[in-house]
Each structure stands twice: as structure tokens, then as C-alpha cells.
Amino acid sequence: MEEIIKEIKAGKNDWNCYKVGLKDGNIVIKDETGYIDFPEEIIDNLIRGIDDTRRRLRELERSPTNNR
């Protein structure tokens, strides 16, 4: 990875670390198994998809029929 911008710890006791950065003009997410690179237009679609999913999750949590 050419430049690490952010490290994100996740999992139980923060056992996994995701590194987000830039490589060859693409945004890259790396963990201990390797990395995935995304062209910028794919990142835009991922962000929209995550935002839509979070919005839906909030709708479900506010629903009066929520049985959680």
C-alpha cells in the first residue's frame, strides 16, 4: 500500500485491523488476508449503499412492530 490514510480496528478485542489508503490511484482496503482496490466511482456506489442500508436499519429500529 502506498499511503495509509486510516486504520480501523474491528472485531472482538479489536483483533482485526483494516487499513484504508491509496495505491495506484485507487482507494484500497487491506486486512491480514490481502487487499481490495476500488475505483472512485465504485466507492461512491458503496457509500450510497451503506447510507441507504443505515437509513433502512434506523427505520426498522423505529418501527412500532419491531420485536427486537
ABEGO torsion letter per residue (X at the ends): XABBABBBBBEBGGABBBBBBBBGGBBBBBBAAEBBBBBAAAAAAAAAAAAAAAAAAAAAAABAABAX
